[in-house]
Amino acid sequence: MATSVLPFPALQVWVTASTVVGEGRTSALASVVPSDTVGAGIWSVGGSVFVNWKQDATVRPMGPLTAVAGLTFRVACPVGGHPIHKITWQKDGSLLPTSHRQRVGQDGTLEVSDVRRDQDQGSYSCTAYDRQGQSDSQENFLQVVVPPRLGALSFPQNTHSGMRSRATCFVQEGDLPISIHWERNGIPIQASPNVRITKVDDLTTILVIDKAGAEHSGNYTCYASNAAQTVAASAMLSVQVPPSWVSPPEDVSAALGGLAVVSCSAQGSPDPSLSWSRETASGEWAPVDQIRSSSVEEFVTQFQARVSHHNRLET
């Protein structure tokens, strides 16, 4: 009979016939190309024919390898051929693993945890073996890149309206080139007459607010990026602004027993609180919630008549 062979290049095949009685002799090896067929003679009926095939072990080129310091690095060995007996890895000529941070899986995947430049950067080779002892290898250099690390970001405390304020973004660690940019409340900061960003060097920028106001309060974030990673550091700026009236209270009139409403609003940073006072029978001023009156109508009338002239705004 003739059995078709799967389309693998450079194949070697051999045929074994077996029945319930036993297994016959294995045929001689035959080299084939994808379009070939292999003849196999069977001298008994009711049996089965096994066509085994073999392709030499090969390792394809992997290209440049890059790992990020502090993270876990994984790479698979790109093997070809059949059957593959085992896959091994070496670093600078030493068989892996050589430490508890390295692991070689059964599928030939190399894993290195907590990558360190001084220990893990170097030349790595992957080797695939078949059962006949033949092998193929590829060697590549693993470059370890260090992500940026930022120093703490902060603004001066007790920044009042009209004062200056600034924050420095400094990259303590990381491979160059590094790009740095700023955001406020998640929006990129645009240069303005009162806000400027100065680049001191490749690792340092300074954000300066020449005349702080309520509009400058918010969450400021500095981002630093390189080929490995993007990191961020944030700080809150709270500009203290004295309270001022948005809508001051006004005089109102109401009939005895009727309803009078007086409203007011103010602004400032932090948000101001409002309190009301009323002149008592003794001529002193007391908070409204501490006054007791025998007549609700009298209380409302006197309170509404005087509140617009004796309000108090507190921060």
Legacy VTK file of the C-alpha trace (Angstrom):
# vtk DataFile Version 3.0
C-alpha trace
ASCII
DATASET POLYDATA
POINTS 315 float
0.000 0.000 0.000
1.031 3.647 -0.292
0.724 6.129 2.603
0.856 9.921 2.114
3.308 11.874 4.286
2.422 15.217 5.889
4.090 18.230 4.257
7.159 18.734 6.463
10.503 19.497 4.818
13.495 17.148 5.128
11.491 14.227 6.525
12.689 10.729 7.276
10.031 8.025 7.702
9.878 4.383 8.664
6.954 1.950 8.695
5.938 -0.628 11.290
3.116 -3.159 10.717
1.374 -4.929 13.620
-1.519 -7.354 14.220
-3.034 -9.100 17.217
-0.273 -11.679 16.833
2.536 -9.178 17.197
4.507 -6.406 15.593
6.514 -6.858 12.442
9.930 -5.588 11.600
10.461 -1.850 11.109
11.241 -0.812 7.576
14.421 0.999 6.617
14.500 4.787 6.847
13.301 6.608 3.755
13.959 10.268 2.988
11.011 12.049 1.413
9.845 15.455 0.285
6.236 16.664 0.848
4.937 15.280 -2.469
6.420 11.781 -2.067
4.672 8.579 -1.048
6.250 5.658 0.765
5.561 2.025 -0.102
4.851 -0.383 2.761
4.251 -4.079 2.244
1.899 -5.876 4.671
1.898 -9.685 4.760
-1.145 -10.208 6.970
-4.685 -8.867 7.016
-6.649 -7.274 9.828
-3.593 -5.419 11.117
-2.570 -1.738 11.246
0.259 0.275 9.746
2.097 3.017 11.653
3.991 5.579 9.626
6.522 7.413 11.801
8.210 10.565 10.590
11.206 12.562 11.725
12.439 16.107 11.129
15.739 17.387 12.433
15.538 19.716 15.447
15.887 23.386 14.545
15.776 26.650 16.509
14.640 29.744 14.644
16.278 33.154 15.281
14.599 35.060 18.157
15.736 38.597 17.464
16.746 41.133 20.141
15.622 40.350 23.694
14.656 43.063 26.196
13.664 42.745 29.865
12.496 45.372 32.368
14.363 45.513 35.670
12.210 44.461 38.607
9.628 42.626 36.477
9.330 39.022 35.242
10.830 38.117 31.865
9.547 35.199 29.769
10.720 33.918 26.402
9.840 30.779 24.453
12.412 28.840 22.482
11.146 28.847 18.842
11.862 25.226 17.981
10.969 23.173 14.942
11.304 19.504 14.059
9.820 16.238 15.310
10.121 14.630 17.725
11.831 17.080 20.143
13.418 15.299 23.107
14.380 18.272 25.290
15.101 22.008 25.276
17.786 23.684 27.375
18.898 27.278 28.046
22.320 28.667 28.821
23.503 32.119 29.919
27.059 33.053 29.070
27.823 29.340 28.680
26.289 28.181 31.996
23.327 25.791 31.972
20.176 27.292 33.504
18.731 27.493 36.073
21.546 28.808 38.257
19.339 30.610 40.826
15.857 30.423 42.343
14.753 33.316 40.099
15.178 31.242 36.931
12.904 28.474 35.683
12.879 26.442 32.458
9.475 24.933 31.682
8.860 21.564 30.051
7.835 23.396 26.882
11.197 25.185 26.809
9.962 28.551 28.081
12.546 30.465 30.113
11.232 32.603 32.996
13.327 35.021 35.063
11.614 36.791 37.971
12.675 40.083 39.564
15.033 40.871 36.689
18.343 42.486 37.687
20.688 44.134 35.237
23.907 43.160 37.019
22.918 39.479 37.158
20.599 38.819 34.219
21.904 40.893 31.310
24.033 38.842 28.923
24.046 36.248 26.136
21.390 33.519 26.219
21.311 30.430 24.019
18.457 28.002 23.454
19.224 24.443 22.321
16.746 21.837 21.051
17.633 18.089 20.995
16.012 15.155 19.209
16.144 11.545 20.434
19.095 10.748 18.190
21.209 13.374 19.984
21.184 15.876 17.155
20.663 19.499 18.197
20.390 23.085 17.023
20.967 26.346 18.918
20.402 30.077 18.653
22.116 32.717 20.777
20.792 36.210 21.564
21.765 39.060 23.853
19.303 40.053 26.586
19.333 43.759 27.382
17.888 44.814 30.740
16.359 48.303 30.767
15.710 50.218 33.994
12.350 52.066 34.256
12.180 55.598 35.671
11.797 56.180 39.402
10.553 59.564 40.584
11.306 61.400 43.778
8.440 62.581 45.975
6.416 65.470 44.542
5.195 68.259 46.849
4.081 71.903 47.018
4.803 74.335 49.894
2.199 74.247 52.639
-0.127 77.189 53.399
-0.067 78.678 49.917
-2.333 81.757 49.964
-3.887 83.602 47.056
-1.303 85.789 45.338
1.692 83.824 46.636
4.165 81.825 44.546
4.242 78.048 44.543
6.318 75.403 42.842
7.007 71.661 42.620
10.059 69.814 41.324
9.844 66.584 39.315
13.122 64.690 39.625
13.955 61.307 38.066
16.097 59.425 40.569
16.705 56.365 38.406
16.101 55.103 34.890
17.725 54.668 31.488
17.897 57.642 29.139
16.268 59.011 27.091
13.461 59.980 29.464
10.552 62.264 28.593
8.716 64.249 31.297
5.319 65.948 31.163
2.825 67.450 33.648
-0.931 67.210 34.103
-3.441 68.907 36.405
-6.586 66.935 37.231
-5.798 64.617 34.314
-5.407 67.418 31.736
-2.018 68.414 30.232
-0.803 71.734 31.603
-0.530 74.526 29.057
1.894 77.401 29.507
0.275 80.644 30.707
1.471 83.992 32.127
1.195 82.639 35.688
2.245 79.017 35.089
5.529 77.887 33.572
7.447 74.625 33.343
11.235 74.851 33.241
13.497 71.999 32.129
16.627 72.017 34.273
18.262 68.977 32.664
17.310 65.561 31.227
16.156 64.411 34.669
14.573 67.494 36.256
11.700 69.876 35.513
10.196 72.558 37.761
6.571 73.713 37.727
6.242 77.334 38.909
3.039 79.289 39.637
3.932 82.977 39.915
0.618 84.179 41.333
-1.491 81.420 42.828
-5.272 81.606 42.750
-8.249 79.387 43.408
-8.124 78.196 39.779
-4.687 76.663 40.415
-5.870 74.304 43.161
-5.972 70.659 42.128
-4.089 67.388 41.733
-0.790 67.772 39.864
0.937 64.753 38.315
4.390 64.429 36.790
4.903 61.584 34.286
8.300 60.153 33.292
8.633 57.692 30.395
11.421 55.686 28.798
11.645 52.521 26.688
10.827 50.383 29.733
7.856 52.016 31.445
5.871 55.142 32.331
5.671 56.147 36.002
3.942 59.009 37.805
4.126 61.047 41.000
1.290 63.290 42.246
0.724 66.083 44.750
-2.247 68.239 45.779
-2.088 72.034 45.711
-4.683 73.848 47.816
-4.544 77.612 47.410
-6.154 79.379 50.365
-8.387 82.196 49.129
-10.123 84.610 51.576
-13.933 84.402 51.532
-15.903 86.885 49.459
-19.576 87.410 48.722
-21.061 85.963 45.595
-24.581 86.983 46.570
-24.812 89.040 49.811
-28.077 89.089 51.829
-30.549 91.876 51.095
-33.299 93.587 53.114
-36.702 91.968 52.919
-40.155 92.841 54.271
-42.820 90.473 55.476
-46.272 90.791 57.012
-46.735 89.738 60.600
-47.298 85.992 60.605
-46.088 85.707 57.028
-42.945 84.040 55.676
-39.740 85.887 54.842
-36.725 84.273 53.156
-33.227 85.757 53.083
-30.503 84.019 51.092
-26.794 84.567 50.543
-23.762 82.746 49.089
-20.003 83.145 49.318
-16.843 81.749 47.775
-13.327 81.014 48.966
-10.830 78.193 49.424
-11.347 76.145 51.421
-15.111 76.490 51.085
-16.354 79.103 53.598
-19.082 78.410 56.114
-21.945 80.869 56.697
-23.482 81.769 60.029
-26.338 84.078 61.033
-26.695 86.219 64.153
-29.582 88.211 65.674
-29.642 91.014 68.151
-31.074 89.910 71.460
-33.162 91.953 73.918
-29.974 92.862 75.797
-28.469 94.397 72.670
-25.917 91.624 72.158
-25.589 89.486 69.055
-26.023 85.731 69.344
-26.126 82.841 66.870
-29.631 82.220 65.601
-29.708 78.587 66.786
-29.139 79.762 70.386
-32.064 82.234 70.505
-35.395 81.300 72.038
-38.525 83.437 71.509
-41.979 83.262 73.060
-43.528 84.419 69.828
-42.561 82.790 66.558
-44.027 85.702 64.600
-42.098 88.251 66.635
-38.884 86.194 66.294
-39.170 85.890 62.511
-40.017 89.595 62.061
-37.130 90.891 64.161
-34.658 88.392 62.700
-35.517 89.179 59.098
-35.399 92.910 59.726
-31.835 92.842 61.026
-30.074 89.944 59.394
-29.003 91.792 56.257
-27.099 94.302 58.355
-25.512 91.920 60.831
-24.278 88.871 58.945
-20.933 87.224 59.588
-18.745 85.324 57.111
-16.231 82.842 58.513
-13.614 80.589 56.945
LINES 1 316
315 0 1 2 3 4 5 6 7 8 9 10 11 12 13 14 15 16 17 18 19 20 21 22 23 24 25 26 27 28 29 30 31 32 33 34 35 36 37 38 39 40 41 42 43 44 45 46 47 48 49 50 51 52 53 54 55 56 57 58 59 60 61 62 63 64 65 66 67 68 69 70 71 72 73 74 75 76 77 78 79 80 81 82 83 84 85 86 87 88 89 90 91 92 93 94 95 96 97 98 99 100 101 102 103 104 105 106 107 108 109 110 111 112 113 114 115 116 117 118 119 120 121 122 123 124 125 126 127 128 129 130 131 132 133 134 135 136 137 138 139 140 141 142 143 144 145 146 147 148 149 150 151 152 153 154 155 156 157 158 159 160 161 162 163 164 165 166 167 168 169 170 171 172 173 174 175 176 177 178 179 180 181 182 183 184 185 186 187 188 189 190 191 192 193 194 195 196 197 198 199 200 201 202 203 204 205 206 207 208 209 210 211 212 213 214 215 216 217 218 219 220 221 222 223 224 225 226 227 228 229 230 231 232 233 234 235 236 237 238 239 240 241 242 243 244 245 246 247 248 249 250 251 252 253 254 255 256 257 258 259 260 261 262 263 264 265 266 267 268 269 270 271 272 273 274 275 276 277 278 279 280 281 282 283 284 285 286 287 288 289 290 291 292 293 294 295 296 297 298 299 300 301 302 303 304 305 306 307 308 309 310 311 312 313 314
